Amino acid sequence: MTLLISNIEPIVQLISIVAILVIILSIILRKLNQTYIIGYILVGIFLGEHGLKIIDDKESVQLLGELGVILLLFFIGMEINLIDFLKRWKLAVLGTLLQIMLSVVMVFLIGYFFNWSLARSVVLGFVIALSSSAVVIKLLQDKNLIETKIGKNVLSILLAQDVVFVPLLIIISQLGGKTESTENVILMIIGAIIIVSVLVYIYIKGSILLPFSKRIYRDHELQVFMAIFLCFGCALATSFFGISPALGAFVGGMIINAARATHWIHDTLHSFRVLFVSLFFISVGLQIDLGFVNDNLWIILLVILIVYITNHLLNTLILKVFSNSWKEAFLGGALLAQIGELSFLISSTALGLGIIEDFSYNFTITLISLTLIISPFWIALSEKLIRSKKQNDE
């Protein structure tokens, strides 16, 4: 019994410290009207080997964080009405592809002067092209923009980025010299066909009925396990076919949306989502090397400025082309200007394949984290500029 208590005590201490830090930072951030994601990253920095050195098992926290990504994409899928999305497919698909291509070209031109390999330039282009669904959706909800025209257009682009994430990983694997066996390729094709078939079925039917739906609605405990099964079961199914588990969870969320079951699923899994998503961003904070940031501060700040200006302008032009006003397009560009959480996974994949080295990985992780932290302030500045322009026009 004494041994059991001694083994549990460090875990209890760690959970308590994490909870206290999150509460304190969240209160401060809420007063500043900023997203909690910033607090989670800061907690990771404080507790990691470059801070207070309280957490040394980064792998376990990162594993739990990956569950957070699965839950995050499941909830994103629940927000998406497939029929409504397909009405904006041109904006979503063309806008996303244009953003990726222009980002890769820009990084390639920069890499040309620094003798970067083609693979490295492509990876870094992919990294800066993806925006943060976690940050943007939270901000859209806080600002009551989800149901507005610009809110729906921004969500369409985020959805297309989430979908294109899997092909980007496949491209990176090929660039890194990782070849898939014929069996794996066949499995992935079968999996892709099944996913497309499910989406086509949802589009044709409009709405679907979950099995045992009447029983589920009356039993809260059953709802918990049904919600977990729908999320992680779909993730497991796609991983069996060699496709990202996060994409499977995303499709599962879209099934829930079509089943009109989002209310009780959201209530049931929301606490799990908050916990695991926070662990994902804490794991990101654990990887940030403050010494590295200090040694490379000016180049990091310069690249952040370039990324924000470039992403903001590109997305503003894309949104303007697709019938948004300049005011709406400028706000949408600000919302999409940061680098997203899926770029962490692109960076770690590229590191594992040897496409980028430790320096590039640390630089990329730091860059992504700081753009997430800065994002709410950048959006607030953009809104202030919009209001100022409106007042001058009047």
N, C-alpha and C positions, 0 to 999 in steps of 0.2 A: 504494500500500500504506500509506504514511504517512497519507494522507488518510482511508483506511478506519479505521485504528486511532484516529485523532483523533475520528472520528464515533462510534465504538463506546465509547470510553473513558468519556464521561459516563454512558451507560446502564449500563455495568458498575459504575461507582461508585455509582449510584443503587440498583441491585439489591443491591449489597453492604451499603449503609447500611440499606436496608429490612430485609434478612435479619437483620442484627445487632440492630437495634432490636426486631424481632419476637421473636428468640430471648431477648433480655434480659427484655423485658416478659412473655413467655410463662412463663419460669422463675419470675418473681416472682408472676404470677397463679396459676400452678399451685400454688405454696406456699400461696397464700391460698384455694385451691380455687375459683377463679373461671374463667369462660369466656374463651377466647382472643379472642373478639370485642371485648372491652374493649380488649385490646392493639392490635388492628388499628385501631380508631378513634383511639386515642392516638397511634399511629404517624402516621396521617394529619394529626392536629393538629400534631405536632412538625415534620413535613416541609413543611407548607403555608405559604401566604403570611402567615399569622398566627402562625407558629412560626419554624422555621429558614429558611424560604423556599428550600428545596432543590428542591421540585417546583412548577413553574409551569404545566405542561400538564395541568390537571385533567380536560379533556375526554377525553384518551386513557385515563387511569386509570379514569374513569367508564365509558367504553365497555367496557373489560375487565371492570369490575365488573358490568356488565349481563350479561355472559356468566356471571359467577358466580351471578347470580340464576337464570338458566336451569338451570345445573347443580344449584343448590340445590333447586329445585322438582322436577327430575328425580329426585334422591335422595329427596325427600319422597314423591313418587309411588311409589317403590320400597318404601317402608315401609308403604304402604296396601294392605290386602287389601279389595277392593271389597265382597265378600260380607259381611265382618265389619263394614265401615263402614255398610252399609245396615241392619244390625241396630240401629245407633244413629242413624239418620237424623233422628229426631225431636229428639234432643238437639242434633245438629250443626246442622240447618237452623233450627229454632225458636230455639235458643240464640244462633246467629249473628245472625239477623234481629232478635231482641230486643235484643241488644247494640248493633247498629248504630242501631236506632230510638231507643233510650234515649240513646245518645251524641249523636245529632243533636239530639234534643229538649233535652238539657242544654246543648249549645253554643248552640243557638238562643236559649234563655232568657238565657244570658250575653251573647250578641251583641245581644240586644234593648236592653240598657242601654248598649251601646257603639256603637249604630247600625250594626252590621255588616249587609251585604247577605245575603239568603237564600242565595245561592250560596256565599258565604264561610263561613257557619255550617254548611252541609251538608258542604262540603269538610273543615272542621276536625273535624266530627263523624265523618266517615269515617276521618280520620287516627287519631283516638284509639281507634276501635273495633277496629282490627286489631292482633293480637298477633304476636310474633316467632316464626315457625317455627324459624328458625336457632337462637335462644337456647333455646327451650323444648325442642326435640327433643334438643339437646346435653345439657341438664340432665336430661331424662328418662333418657337413656342413661347418664349419669354416676351417677345415683342408682338405676339398675336398676328404673325405674318403667314402662318401655315396655309390658311385658306385664301390668301391674296394671290393675285396673278403672278407677282414676282416670287412669292413663296413657293408656289407650285412649279414654276419654271426652274428655280434653284434646286428643288427636290428632284426634279426630273434629271437634271445634270448629275446630281449626287448618285442617283440610282444607276444611271448609265456607267458612272465611274466604278461603282461597286460591282456591276456585272462584268465590266471589262477587266477587272482586277485579275481574274483567273487567266485569261489569255496573256496578260502581261507577265504573270509568273511563268507560264509555259515558254514565252519568248526568252525570258531571263535564263531559264534552265537550258535552253538550246545554246544561248550565247556562252554559257558556262561550260559547255561541252557535255552536259548531262543528256544522254539519249535514253528514250523510253523504249522498252521492248514492245514487240508487235502486240502481245497480249494486253499490255497496259494501254496502248493506244486504242485498241478495240474497245476495252472497258470504258475509257474516257469518252469515246464516241457514243457508245450505248448510253452512258450516263447523261451526256448532253442531249441526246434524242429524247430520253425520258423527261428531262427538265423542260424541254421545249414543248413536249406533248402535254405535260401538266399545265403549262402556261396557256397553251392554245385551248385546252379544255375549260380553264377558268374564264378565258375571254369569251368563248362561245356560250357557256352557261350563265355567266354574269354573277351568279351566286351559287354556292354549294352547301350541302348539309353534312355536318360531321356525324359519324356513327355515334349512337347512344347520346345524342345531343340533349334530349329531355332529361335523362338521368344525370348527365354532367351538370346541367344548370342548377340542379337541386342539391348537389353534394360538393361542398367546398374542398374536402380532402381529395376527392376524385379529380377535381379541377386542377389541383396542384400537380398531380402526377400526369394528367393528360397534357397539361401545358408543357411540362418538362419533356414528355415523350415527343410531342410535336416539334419542339425546338431541337433537341439533341438527337432524336430519331432521324429527322431529315438530314441533320449534319452527318450522322453516321452513314446514312444511305449514300450520300454523295462522296464521302471519303472512301467508301468501298469501291467506287468507280474511279478513284484517283483524282477526284475533283475536290476543291476546297470545301471543308466542312462549313465554313462561314457562308459560302454560297448556298449550301443546302439549308442552313438555318434561315437564310434570307427568303428562299422559295417557300419554306414552311410558314414564315410570317405572311407572305402573300396569300397562301392558302387560308390562313386564319382570317385575313381581311375579307376574302371572298365568302367565307362562312359566316360573316357578320358576328364573329365571336371575340372581337378585339377587346370588348369591355372587361369580361371576366378574365381573359388571358392576361391583359395588362395588369389588372389588380393582383393576380396571382403571382406573376413573375417579376413584378417591378422591383421588389426588394432584392431578389437574386441579381437582377441586372445592375442595380446600384452598387452592390457589393463587388461583383466580379469586374465590372467596367472600371471601378475605382482601383482594383488590384492591377488591371492592365496598365493604367497610367502611372501608378506607383512603381510598377516594374520598369517603366520607361525612365522615370526619375532616378531609379537606382543605377541606370547605365550612364548617367550624365557625369562626366569627369570635370569637376570645377577647375582643376589645374589645367586641363586641356582648354577649357573655355577662356581662362585667364591668358594662356600663352597665345591663343589665336583670336582674341576678342575682336580686333578691328576687322579682320577678314570675315569673321562670322557675321558681324553687324553689317558689313558691306553686302554680303551675299543675301542676308535677310531683306535688306532694303531692295535689292535687285529683284528678288523673288516676289515680294509684295507688289512692287510697282508693275512688274511684268504680268503676274497672274491677275491683278486687279484690272489692268488695261485690256488684256486678252478677253477675260470673261465679260467685261463691260461691253466690248465691241460685239462679242458673240450674242449676248442678250439683246443688244440694240438691233442687230440684224433681224432677230426673230420677234419683231413688233413690240418691244418694250420701249417705254419712254426713256429719255436719257437719265432722268432721276431714278427710275426703277432699275435700269441697267447698271448705273453707278453703284447703287446700294447692293445689287446682286453680285457685282464684281468684288465689292468689299467682303461680302459674306464668303465668297469662294477663294479669297486671296491666300489663305494659309495653306500649309501642307498637312495632309491628313494622316490619321492613325494607321491606315493600311500601308502607308509608305514605310513604316517601321518594319513591316513584314517583308516588303520588297528589299529593304536594306539588309536585313538579317539573311535572307535567301542569297543575295549577291555575295555577302561575306562568306557564307558557307561554301559557295561555289568558287571562291577565289577571284571573283571579278573585281571586288574592291578589297583594299587592305584595311588594317585596323585604324589607320589615320582617317581614311575616307569614311569608315563606318562611324567612328566617334564624331566626325564632323557632321555627318548626315543626321545622326541621332540628336545631336545638339541643335542643329538647324531646325529639324522638325519640331522638337519640343519648344524651342523659343518662339517659333511662328504660332504655335498653339496658344502659348502664354500671351503673346502680343495681340492675337486676333481680336479679342473683344475691344481693346483700345483702338485698334485700327478701324473697326466698324463704327465705334462711337465717333471718331474723328471724321469719318466719311459722312455720317448722319449730320454732324455739325456743319460740314461744308454744304450739304444739300439744303439744310434749313437756311443757312446764310445766303445761298444763291437764290432761294425762294423769296426771302425778305428783300433782297436787292431788286428782284424782278418786280415786286409789288410797289 
